[in-house]
Amino acid sequence: AVAEGVAFIDYPFSSEPEVTDSEKLARFKKEYYEKYNVYPGSAPINGYDSVMVLATAMKSAKSLDPESVSAYLTTSLGEYEGVSGKFRFNPDCEVERESVMRVIKDGKVEGVKYQ
């Protein structure tokens, strides 16, 4: 395969149900599958978290002003636990979260094990 051996950074969750899924993630995957007959990839999972954290920030900041919302995200929110797991915003309003390394081996995506 053309992509054989390609390594990449990925989210620490998969779209398929797994026993290690949090209760929130398992519920989201189940409800998404029931509605769309396909498991959600990272886009719907992160999209949902994006909308929810933005709504939390607007409500908590009591403002729709981008500066106020950004200030809340970077100074008051702390760690947010969404469907995709825990994440936070750094002072530049960039998301910081756990990630994993994956590699394509024999045409399949596998996690990289560190020694």
Buried (B, 14 or more C-beta within 10 A) or exposed (E): EEEEEEEEEBBEBBBEEEEEBBEBBBEBBEEBBEEEEEBBEEEBBBEBBEEEBEEBBBEBBEBEEEEBBBBBBBEEBEEBEBBBBEBBBEEEEEBEBEEEEBBBBEEEEEEEEEE
